[in-house]
Protein backbone atom coordinates (compact mmCIF):
# COMPACT_ATOMS: atom_id res chain seq x y z
CA UNK A 1 0.00 0.00 0.00
CA UNK A 2 1.05 3.60 -0.35
CA UNK A 3 2.66 5.62 2.40
CA UNK A 4 -0.10 5.95 5.04
CA UNK A 5 0.98 9.54 5.72
CA UNK A 6 1.93 10.93 2.31
CA UNK A 7 3.06 14.54 1.92
CA UNK A 8 0.48 17.00 0.57
CA UNK A 9 0.24 17.14 -3.26
CA UNK A 10 1.82 20.57 -3.43
CA UNK A 11 4.77 19.70 -1.18
CA UNK A 12 8.09 20.53 -2.87
CA UNK A 13 10.40 17.65 -3.80
CA UNK A 14 13.34 17.40 -1.43
CA UNK A 15 16.56 18.17 -3.25
CA UNK A 16 20.21 18.08 -2.32
CA UNK A 17 22.13 21.32 -1.95
CA UNK A 18 23.56 21.05 -5.46
CA UNK A 19 20.06 20.90 -6.95
CA UNK A 20 20.17 17.16 -7.65
CA UNK A 21 17.42 14.89 -6.38
CA UNK A 22 18.20 13.48 -2.94
CA UNK A 23 19.58 9.89 -2.75
CA UNK A 24 17.14 7.00 -2.91
CA UNK A 25 16.24 5.54 0.49
CA UNK A 26 16.97 1.86 1.22
CA UNK A 27 15.60 0.17 4.32
CA UNK A 28 17.84 -2.54 5.79
CA UNK A 29 16.62 -5.05 8.38
CA UNK A 30 19.62 -6.68 10.04
CA UNK A 31 21.41 -7.37 13.32
CA UNK A 32 24.05 -5.08 14.74
CA UNK A 33 27.54 -6.56 14.40
CA UNK A 34 29.94 -5.09 16.99
CA UNK A 35 32.96 -6.36 15.04
CA UNK A 36 31.97 -4.25 12.02
CA UNK A 37 32.42 -7.25 9.73
CA UNK A 38 28.82 -7.67 8.64
CA UNK A 39 25.31 -6.90 9.83
CA UNK A 40 24.10 -3.32 9.77
CA UNK A 41 27.64 -1.94 9.56
CA UNK A 42 28.09 -3.71 6.22
CA UNK A 43 24.65 -2.59 5.07
CA UNK A 44 25.12 1.09 5.86
CA UNK A 45 28.61 1.39 4.37
CA UNK A 46 27.73 -0.56 1.20
CA UNK A 47 24.44 1.30 0.67
CA UNK A 48 26.20 4.62 1.14
CA UNK A 49 28.99 3.57 -1.24
CA UNK A 50 26.38 2.80 -3.88
CA UNK A 51 24.92 6.29 -3.57
CA UNK A 52 21.77 5.61 -1.54
CA UNK A 53 20.56 6.63 1.91
CA UNK A 54 20.37 3.81 4.47
CA UNK A 55 17.44 3.44 6.85
CA UNK A 56 18.88 0.88 9.30
CA UNK A 57 16.37 -1.12 11.34
CA UNK A 58 18.05 -3.01 14.20
CA UNK A 59 16.54 -6.48 14.64
CA UNK A 60 19.01 -7.64 17.29
CA UNK A 61 22.71 -7.91 18.01
CA UNK A 62 25.40 -10.48 17.44
CA UNK A 63 27.80 -11.46 20.20
CA UNK A 64 30.85 -11.96 18.02
CA UNK A 65 34.35 -10.97 17.04
CA UNK A 66 36.03 -11.13 13.64
CA UNK A 67 36.68 -14.86 14.03
CA UNK A 68 33.29 -16.30 14.97
CA UNK A 69 29.74 -15.73 16.16
CA UNK A 70 29.12 -16.78 19.75
CA UNK A 71 25.49 -15.79 20.21
CA UNK A 72 22.70 -13.52 19.04
CA UNK A 73 20.28 -11.36 21.04
CA UNK A 74 16.98 -10.70 19.27
CA UNK A 75 14.88 -7.56 19.58
CA UNK A 76 11.17 -7.84 20.27
CA UNK A 77 9.10 -7.80 17.07
CA UNK A 78 7.20 -4.73 18.26
CA UNK A 79 10.47 -2.79 18.50
CA UNK A 80 11.36 -3.85 14.96
CA UNK A 81 7.91 -2.89 13.65
CA UNK A 82 7.91 0.51 15.35
CA UNK A 83 11.36 1.38 13.99
CA UNK A 84 10.43 0.47 10.44
CA UNK A 85 6.94 1.94 10.26
CA UNK A 86 8.01 5.25 11.82
CA UNK A 87 10.65 5.68 9.12
CA UNK A 88 8.36 4.43 6.34
CA UNK A 89 5.68 6.95 7.29
CA UNK A 90 8.22 9.74 6.89
CA UNK A 91 10.35 8.74 3.89
CA UNK A 92 9.67 7.00 0.56
CA UNK A 93 11.66 3.78 0.33
CA UNK A 94 12.88 2.52 -3.05
CA UNK A 95 14.10 -0.94 -1.98
CA UNK A 96 14.23 -3.18 1.10
CA UNK A 97 17.15 -5.39 2.15
CA UNK A 98 16.65 -8.20 4.68
CA UNK A 99 19.59 -9.88 6.40
CA UNK A 100 19.59 -12.04 9.54
CA UNK A 101 16.71 -10.91 11.76
CA UNK A 102 17.00 -13.34 14.66
CA UNK A 103 13.71 -15.19 15.07
CA UNK A 104 10.45 -16.22 13.34
CA UNK A 105 8.52 -13.43 15.08
CA UNK A 106 10.70 -10.76 13.45
CA UNK A 107 10.38 -12.52 10.10
CA UNK A 108 6.60 -12.37 10.47
CA UNK A 109 6.71 -8.67 11.37
CA UNK A 110 8.91 -7.82 8.37
CA UNK A 111 6.71 -9.89 6.05
CA UNK A 112 3.66 -7.93 7.20
CA UNK A 113 5.47 -4.63 6.58
CA UNK A 114 6.65 -5.79 3.15
CA UNK A 115 3.10 -6.79 2.18
CA UNK A 116 1.98 -3.23 2.91
CA UNK A 117 4.70 -1.95 0.54
CA UNK A 118 4.37 -4.61 -2.13
CA UNK A 119 5.48 -2.23 -4.90
CA UNK A 120 8.94 -1.98 -3.29
CA UNK A 121 11.44 -4.69 -4.35
CA UNK A 122 12.71 -6.82 -1.46
CA UNK A 123 16.21 -8.32 -1.62
CA UNK A 124 16.82 -11.08 0.93
CA UNK A 125 20.17 -12.53 2.01
CA UNK A 126 20.43 -15.92 3.69
CA UNK A 127 23.73 -16.28 5.58
CA UNK A 128 25.42 -19.41 6.88
CA UNK A 129 23.70 -20.23 10.19
CA UNK A 130 25.88 -23.19 11.20
CA UNK A 131 26.99 -21.34 14.36
CA UNK A 132 23.41 -21.49 15.72
CA UNK A 133 21.36 -24.13 17.54
CA UNK A 134 19.92 -26.73 15.14
CA UNK A 135 16.31 -26.34 16.31
CA UNK A 136 16.56 -22.55 16.08
CA UNK A 137 17.94 -22.86 12.53
CA UNK A 138 15.06 -25.10 11.44
CA UNK A 139 12.41 -22.78 12.91
CA UNK A 140 14.03 -19.73 11.35
CA UNK A 141 14.38 -21.26 7.89
CA UNK A 142 10.83 -22.62 7.93
CA UNK A 143 9.43 -19.19 8.79
CA UNK A 144 11.61 -17.48 6.21
CA UNK A 145 10.47 -19.88 3.50
CA UNK A 146 6.78 -19.62 4.38
CA UNK A 147 6.47 -15.91 5.16
CA UNK A 148 9.23 -13.95 3.45
CA UNK A 149 10.26 -15.86 0.33
CA UNK A 150 6.83 -15.32 -1.29
CA UNK A 151 7.53 -11.57 -1.09
CA UNK A 152 11.20 -11.71 -2.08
CA UNK A 153 12.22 -10.26 -5.43
CA UNK A 154 15.84 -11.46 -5.34
CA UNK A 155 17.24 -14.12 -3.02
CA UNK A 156 21.01 -13.98 -2.43
CA UNK A 157 23.10 -16.68 -0.79
CA UNK A 158 26.17 -18.85 -0.98
CA UNK A 159 25.85 -22.01 -3.06
CA UNK A 160 26.36 -24.38 -0.13
CA UNK A 161 23.96 -22.51 2.19
CA UNK A 162 21.14 -22.33 -0.38
CA UNK A 163 21.71 -25.94 -1.45
CA UNK A 164 21.36 -27.28 2.12
CA UNK A 165 18.31 -25.12 2.79
CA UNK A 166 16.31 -25.39 -0.44
CA UNK A 167 17.44 -28.80 -1.72
CA UNK A 168 18.13 -30.88 1.42
CA UNK A 169 17.26 -34.15 -0.35
CA UNK A 170 19.34 -33.48 -3.47
CA UNK A 171 20.38 -36.86 -4.89
CA UNK A 172 22.11 -35.87 -8.13
CA UNK A 173 25.59 -37.09 -9.00
CA UNK A 174 26.71 -33.48 -9.37
CA UNK A 175 26.06 -30.57 -7.05
CA UNK A 176 22.95 -28.54 -7.96
CA UNK A 177 23.36 -25.75 -10.48
CA UNK A 178 22.24 -22.17 -9.92
CA UNK A 179 19.14 -22.92 -12.01
CA UNK A 180 18.34 -25.93 -9.81
CA UNK A 181 18.50 -23.71 -6.74
CA UNK A 182 16.46 -21.01 -8.51
CA UNK A 183 13.79 -23.61 -9.31
CA UNK A 184 13.57 -24.56 -5.64
CA UNK A 185 13.34 -20.88 -4.61
CA UNK A 186 10.68 -20.25 -7.26
CA UNK A 187 8.45 -22.88 -5.62
CA UNK A 188 8.15 -20.40 -2.74
CA UNK A 189 7.55 -17.46 -5.08
CA UNK A 190 11.07 -16.06 -5.64
CA UNK A 191 11.51 -14.91 -9.27
CA UNK A 192 15.32 -14.33 -9.19
CA UNK A 193 18.12 -16.01 -7.26
CA UNK A 194 21.77 -14.95 -7.06
CA UNK A 195 23.93 -17.93 -6.13
CA UNK A 196 27.45 -17.01 -5.04
CA UNK A 197 30.63 -18.96 -4.39
CA UNK A 198 30.01 -21.83 -6.83
CA UNK A 199 33.28 -23.80 -6.94
CA UNK A 200 35.08 -23.94 -10.30
CA UNK A 201 38.37 -25.56 -11.32
CA UNK A 202 41.68 -23.76 -10.94
CA UNK A 203 40.77 -21.77 -7.83
CA UNK A 204 37.92 -19.82 -9.38
CA UNK A 205 34.39 -19.31 -8.09
CA UNK A 206 31.29 -18.43 -10.08
CA UNK A 207 28.42 -16.12 -9.16
CA UNK A 208 25.22 -16.73 -11.10
CA UNK A 209 21.96 -14.80 -11.32
CA UNK A 210 19.29 -17.24 -12.45
CA UNK A 211 15.63 -17.97 -12.87
CA UNK A 212 14.22 -21.49 -13.22
CA UNK A 213 14.29 -20.99 -17.00
CA UNK A 214 17.63 -19.32 -17.64
CA UNK A 215 20.93 -17.95 -16.42
CA UNK A 216 20.62 -14.17 -16.65
CA UNK A 217 24.13 -13.19 -15.64
CA UNK A 218 27.29 -14.88 -14.40
CA UNK A 219 30.74 -13.69 -13.44
CA UNK A 220 33.66 -15.65 -12.10
CA UNK A 221 36.43 -14.41 -9.84
CA UNK A 222 39.68 -15.91 -8.67
CA UNK A 223 39.34 -17.26 -5.16
CA UNK A 224 41.12 -15.22 -2.49
CA UNK A 225 43.53 -17.17 -0.31
CA UNK A 226 41.90 -15.75 2.80
CA UNK A 227 38.77 -16.05 4.92
CA UNK A 228 36.45 -13.04 4.96
CA UNK A 229 33.59 -12.02 7.25
CA UNK A 230 30.68 -9.94 5.95
CA UNK A 231 30.96 -10.53 2.20
CA UNK A 232 27.35 -11.65 1.73
CA UNK A 233 25.80 -8.67 3.52
CA UNK A 234 28.10 -6.35 1.56
CA UNK A 235 27.07 -7.77 -1.81
CA UNK A 236 23.35 -7.87 -1.04
CA UNK A 237 23.27 -4.33 0.33
CA UNK A 238 25.12 -3.01 -2.73
CA UNK A 239 22.69 -4.72 -5.12
CA UNK A 240 19.72 -3.34 -3.18
CA UNK A 241 21.07 0.21 -3.31
CA UNK A 242 21.88 -0.01 -7.02
CA UNK A 243 18.35 -1.23 -7.76
CA UNK A 244 16.99 1.64 -5.69
CA UNK A 245 19.03 4.01 -7.85
CA UNK A 246 17.39 2.71 -11.02
CA UNK A 247 19.83 0.10 -12.35
CA UNK A 248 18.31 -2.95 -13.97
CA UNK A 249 18.90 -6.23 -12.16
CA UNK A 250 21.70 -7.53 -14.37
CA UNK A 251 23.61 -4.25 -14.31
CA UNK A 252 23.14 -3.98 -10.53
CA UNK A 253 24.46 -7.53 -10.08
CA UNK A 254 27.49 -6.86 -12.26
CA UNK A 255 28.37 -3.60 -10.51
CA UNK A 256 27.78 -5.02 -7.02
CA UNK A 257 30.04 -8.02 -7.71
CA UNK A 258 32.78 -5.69 -8.91
CA UNK A 259 32.31 -3.55 -5.82
CA UNK A 260 32.57 -6.63 -3.57
CA UNK A 261 35.69 -7.82 -5.39
CA UNK A 262 37.41 -4.47 -4.78
CA UNK A 263 36.23 -4.45 -1.15
CA UNK A 264 37.73 -7.90 -0.58
CA UNK A 265 40.92 -7.00 -2.41
CA UNK A 266 41.32 -4.00 -0.08
CA UNK A 267 40.28 -6.03 2.97
CA UNK A 268 42.08 -5.56 6.27
CA UNK A 269 42.71 -7.29 9.61
CA UNK A 270 41.19 -5.16 12.39
CA UNK A 271 41.54 -7.97 14.92
CA UNK A 272 42.89 -11.48 15.36
CA UNK A 273 40.19 -13.22 13.31
CA UNK A 274 39.08 -13.06 9.71
CA UNK A 275 39.64 -10.31 7.16
CA UNK A 276 36.98 -7.59 6.95
CA UNK A 277 36.09 -6.11 3.52
CA UNK A 278 37.06 -2.47 3.10
CA UNK A 279 33.73 -1.20 1.78
CA UNK A 280 35.10 2.35 1.65
CA UNK A 281 38.12 1.46 -0.49
CA UNK A 282 37.03 4.11 -2.97
CA UNK A 283 37.55 6.83 -0.36
CA UNK A 284 41.29 6.17 -0.03
CA UNK A 285 43.43 9.16 -1.04
CA UNK A 286 46.11 7.28 -2.98
CA UNK A 287 46.32 9.37 -6.17
CA UNK A 288 48.99 7.20 -7.80
CA UNK A 289 46.44 4.60 -8.85
CA UNK A 290 43.71 6.86 -10.19
CA UNK A 291 44.41 5.97 -13.79
CA UNK A 292 45.17 2.28 -13.46
CA UNK A 293 42.98 -0.47 -14.82
CA UNK A 294 41.48 -1.36 -11.45
CA UNK A 295 40.37 2.21 -10.92
CA UNK A 296 38.79 2.32 -14.34
CA UNK A 297 36.94 -0.93 -13.67
CA UNK A 298 35.64 0.26 -10.32
CA UNK A 299 34.21 3.44 -11.86
CA UNK A 300 33.02 1.92 -15.12
CA UNK A 301 29.50 2.60 -16.34
CA UNK A 302 27.10 -0.40 -16.47
CA UNK A 303 27.60 -2.48 -19.60
CA UNK A 304 25.12 -1.09 -22.19
CA UNK A 305 25.06 -4.49 -23.90
CA UNK A 306 23.13 -5.95 -20.97
CA UNK A 307 19.44 -6.13 -21.89
CA UNK A 308 16.93 -3.91 -20.16
CA UNK A 309 15.35 -5.64 -17.23
CA UNK A 310 11.94 -5.07 -15.68
CA UNK A 311 12.19 -5.73 -11.96
CA UNK A 312 9.07 -7.22 -10.37
CA UNK A 313 7.77 -6.07 -7.01
CA UNK A 314 7.73 -8.18 -3.87
CA UNK A 315 3.99 -8.89 -4.17
CA UNK A 316 3.22 -12.22 -2.57
CA UNK A 317 1.66 -15.06 -4.53
CA UNK A 318 -0.05 -16.40 -1.43
ZIBELWO-V17822 format. One record per run of one state. SS is the DSSP state (2 for helix, 1 for strand, 0 for the rest). FROM is the first residue (numbers start at 1). LEN is the number of residues. If there is no record, write none. Layout:
# ZIBELWO-V17822
SS/FROM/LEN + SS/FROM/LEN
This chain:
# ZIBELWO-V17822
0/1/14 + 1/15/1 + 0/16/5 + 1/21/1 + 0/22/3 + 1/25/8 + 0/33/6 + 2/39/11 + 0/50/3 + 1/53/12 + 0/65/4 + 1/69/6 + 0/75/2 + 2/77/12 + 0/89/6 + 1/95/4 + 0/99/5 + 2/104/13 + 0/117/4 + 1/121/6 + 0/127/7 + 2/134/18 + 0/152/2 + 1/154/5 + 2/159/8 + 0/167/11 + 2/178/9 + 0/187/5 + 1/192/9 + 0/201/3 + 1/204/7 + 0/211/4 + 1/215/8 + 0/223/5 + 1/228/2 + 0/230/1 + 2/231/14 + 0/245/4 + 2/249/17 + 0/266/2 + 1/268/1 + 0/269/6 + 1/275/2 + 0/277/4 + 2/281/3 + 0/284/3 + 2/287/3 + 0/290/3 + 2/293/6 + 0/299/20
